[in-house]
């Protein structure tokens, strides 16, 4: 067994080194897939990718890592995981540790799909690796066993029909519409989201507390770009809003929404010099009606709706729809205000991206507007998923940095030792922070501000801290305790969350990622209902390929960290495989 292990390990390392040497150059930008060099490289990349998968998944494979995790999270992966699941986890994160391979993977997969025979092999390999690792199932109904499993572990789920805009594929076809979609595909997406709300509601009716909205922790997330015939409508509305809004000199690009943003949809034709077209206005009016249908269904079924963030070129439009829905569906009923119900929570959550320089002031403006108009602000705080693409975006205006610094300093509670807030600097042309530590600091600062806001009655907020970073989770938990919203349990590392906020507080991680952190939070935080949620995508393989490509690229970056994240998942899976093979305890 040891000899077999050494031979396979040597083969895998040799293949990995060969792939790295061969793919060390930057991806071609001017060559097409038809050029001999590109085809040869893609064929080789595809062959190496499939070969690595085949070697790693072969019955005799025993390659594991026995290195101890460097993260502070202790323990092993849940022993109930099957050996095949452990091997898949190890394989997927091992592949993600080869940056050039991941860089070329989307093009290589597209190339393989164009070749009969190889197409079926490639898709089969993707299904048993990346699909099974990061996607819950092909349909909403097929996710129910996972929903049950998570609920048994006192975890909730954010269910998402994971269709995304494949930007490169759309550009290559000369159309911004979704890959594989016909004129009515976006209509099918709308109906599928409504269906997923019913699936979530039915699950909670069976497994939650009957007749009680509190504690229902199966939510639904959506992307607006999936609900329009062309994502250009969102881009054009965003451009229009940036030109038409009174400029807020305290908020970086792409600004912050105003209650009047969607007034333009009442017009029969676009304003003069606006990038909007008549077709855009029709599509956006339909989108507004569809979003109201979705939220009315969600209100009927007591299922929370989370609007995901996207590229900044769409974000001003997304913000406008998000605000409109919060003003309508997140209002506090008079009876609830009089009784001061602790379980009052938002129906609609928006996503706030810490990697955007605007995020802190955008949050401050959102809190001010929520207080003024008496609605509950729903916040999903994330770091952000499109950093590399946004670095090349030029901000169309510069805010008054002196005023920004002054206001941010006033609003963010004094950070604890070790929390370093980013500095606003002149000359920055990108809407995102350049360095990772800046994004980390922006996330942690926003988390402190949101925890501080949780203890006040107005404006009420609901907040999800969606992060794979243990340090950020620890900072947030310590702040909850310091603000009297949670209580440390004597003699243990556990913390009990106050019932006053248990339905307005949650933490979230992506399905297939950071399971160690999810388990750590679930065992650390004691609450009367689940406050740890897994973001669970579903959809057919063809529909979720853009999502899988983004997940793989994000994992490529986090695997480079010295500890934690995907690297830790790989080590922990390897450790558990080794433990089972050797019988070690």
FENLINFEN-V878391 format. One record per backbone hydrogen bond with DSSP energy under -1.0 kcal/mol. NH is the residue of the N-H (numbers start at 1). CO is the residue of the C=O. E is the energy in kcal/mol with one decimal. If there is no record, write none. Layout:
NH,CO,E
NH,CO,E
This chain:
5,1,-2.5
6,2,-2.4
7,3,-2.4
8,4,-2.5
9,5,-2.4
10,6,-2.3
11,7,-2.3
12,8,-2.7
13,9,-2.5
14,10,-2.5
15,11,-2.7
16,12,-2.4
17,13,-2.6
18,14,-2.4
19,15,-2.6
20,16,-2.3
21,17,-2.4
22,18,-2.6
23,19,-2.2
35,32,-1.4
39,35,-2.6
40,36,-2.4
41,37,-2.7
42,38,-3.0
43,39,-2.7
44,40,-2.5
45,41,-3.1
46,42,-2.9
47,43,-2.6
48,44,-3.1
49,45,-2.7
50,46,-2.8
51,47,-2.8
52,48,-3.0
53,49,-2.0
54,50,-2.7
55,51,-2.9
56,52,-2.5
57,53,-2.3
61,58,-2.2
81,78,-1.6
86,82,-2.1
87,83,-2.7
88,84,-2.4
89,85,-2.5
90,86,-2.4
91,87,-2.9
92,88,-2.9
93,89,-2.1
94,90,-1.7
95,91,-2.6
96,92,-2.0
98,95,-1.8
102,98,-1.8
103,99,-2.5
104,100,-2.0
108,104,-2.8
109,105,-3.0
110,106,-2.3
111,107,-2.3
112,108,-2.5
113,109,-2.3
115,112,-1.7
118,116,-1.0
119,115,-2.2
121,117,-1.5
122,118,-2.9
123,119,-2.5
124,120,-2.0
125,121,-2.3
126,122,-2.5
127,123,-2.3
128,124,-1.9
131,126,-2.7
132,127,-1.5
133,129,-1.8
134,130,-2.4
135,131,-2.5
136,537,-3.3
143,140,-1.3
144,141,-1.5
147,143,-2.3
148,144,-2.6
149,145,-2.2
150,146,-2.8
151,147,-2.2
152,148,-2.1
154,151,-1.9
155,150,-2.3
156,532,-3.4
157,217,-2.2
158,534,-3.1
159,219,-3.1
160,536,-2.1
162,160,-1.1
162,538,-2.1
163,161,-1.9
167,165,-1.3
170,166,-2.7
171,167,-2.3
172,168,-2.2
173,169,-1.5
175,170,-2.5
181,178,-2.1
185,182,-1.6
188,184,-1.7
189,185,-2.0
190,186,-1.9
191,187,-2.2
192,188,-2.3
193,189,-2.0
194,190,-2.1
195,191,-2.3
196,192,-2.5
197,193,-1.7
198,194,-1.6
199,195,-2.2
200,196,-2.6
201,197,-2.9
202,198,-2.9
203,199,-2.1
204,200,-2.3
205,201,-2.4
206,202,-1.6
207,203,-2.4
208,204,-2.9
212,209,-2.1
216,213,-1.5
217,215,-1.2
219,157,-2.8
220,304,-2.5
221,159,-2.5
222,306,-2.1
226,223,-1.3
227,224,-2.2
233,230,-1.6
235,231,-1.8
236,232,-3.1
237,233,-2.1
238,234,-2.4
239,235,-2.2
240,236,-2.4
241,237,-2.6
242,238,-2.2
243,239,-1.4
244,240,-2.4
245,241,-2.7
251,248,-1.5
255,252,-2.3
261,258,-2.0
263,260,-1.8
265,262,-1.6
266,263,-1.9
267,264,-1.4
274,271,-1.7
281,277,-2.3
282,278,-2.1
283,279,-2.6
284,280,-2.8
285,281,-2.3
286,282,-2.1
287,283,-2.2
288,284,-2.4
289,285,-2.1
290,286,-2.6
291,287,-2.8
292,288,-1.8
293,289,-2.1
294,290,-2.5
295,291,-2.5
296,292,-2.7
297,293,-2.3
298,294,-2.3
299,295,-2.7
300,296,-2.2
301,297,-2.0
303,298,-2.4
305,347,-2.9
306,220,-2.6
307,349,-3.0
308,222,-2.7
314,311,-1.8
315,311,-1.0
318,314,-2.0
319,315,-3.1
320,316,-1.8
321,317,-2.1
322,318,-2.6
323,319,-2.7
324,320,-2.1
325,321,-2.3
326,322,-2.2
327,323,-2.5
328,324,-1.1
329,325,-3.1
330,326,-2.1
337,333,-2.2
338,334,-2.3
339,335,-2.0
340,336,-1.1
341,336,-1.5
349,305,-2.9
350,378,-2.5
352,380,-2.8
354,382,-3.2
355,383,-2.5
356,353,-1.4
357,431,-2.8
359,356,-1.8
362,358,-2.9
363,359,-2.5
364,360,-2.3
365,361,-2.7
366,362,-2.0
367,363,-2.5
368,364,-2.3
369,365,-2.3
370,366,-2.3
371,367,-2.1
372,368,-2.2
373,369,-2.6
375,370,-1.7
376,330,-2.9
377,460,-1.9
379,462,-2.9
380,350,-2.9
381,464,-2.9
382,352,-2.6
390,386,-2.3
391,387,-1.7
393,390,-1.8
395,429,-2.6
400,249,-3.0
401,399,-1.2
404,400,-2.1
405,401,-2.8
406,402,-2.0
407,403,-2.4
408,404,-2.7
409,405,-2.2
410,406,-1.6
411,407,-1.7
412,408,-2.3
419,416,-2.0
433,355,-2.3
439,435,-1.5
440,436,-2.7
441,437,-2.6
442,438,-2.5
443,439,-2.6
444,440,-2.6
445,441,-2.6
446,442,-2.2
447,443,-2.5
448,444,-2.2
449,445,-1.9
450,446,-2.5
451,447,-2.5
452,448,-2.1
453,449,-1.7
454,450,-1.7
456,453,-1.6
462,377,-2.5
463,504,-2.7
464,379,-2.9
465,506,-2.8
466,381,-2.2
466,464,-1.0
467,465,-1.0
467,508,-1.1
473,469,-1.8
474,470,-2.8
475,471,-2.6
476,472,-2.2
477,473,-2.6
478,474,-2.6
479,475,-2.0
480,476,-2.1
481,477,-2.1
482,478,-2.6
483,479,-1.9
484,481,-1.6
485,480,-2.7
487,496,-2.6
489,494,-2.6
492,489,-1.9
495,524,-3.0
496,487,-3.0
497,526,-2.9
498,485,-2.5
501,498,-1.7
504,501,-2.2
506,463,-1.6
507,531,-3.0
508,465,-1.9
509,533,-1.8
511,535,-2.4
513,510,-1.9
518,514,-2.3
519,515,-2.7
520,516,-2.1
521,517,-2.7
522,518,-2.5
523,519,-1.9
524,520,-1.6
525,521,-2.8
526,495,-3.3
533,507,-3.0
534,156,-1.9
535,509,-2.6
536,158,-2.6
538,160,-2.0
539,137,-2.3
544,540,-1.8
548,544,-2.6
549,545,-2.5
550,546,-1.9
551,547,-2.5
552,548,-2.5
553,549,-2.0
554,550,-2.5
555,551,-2.4
556,552,-1.8
557,553,-1.2
558,554,-1.9
559,555,-2.2
561,558,-1.5
568,564,-1.1
569,565,-1.8
570,566,-2.4
571,567,-2.1
572,568,-2.9
573,569,-2.5
574,570,-2.4
575,571,-2.7
576,572,-2.2
577,573,-2.4
578,574,-2.5
579,575,-2.3
580,576,-2.1
581,577,-2.4
582,578,-2.3
583,579,-1.7
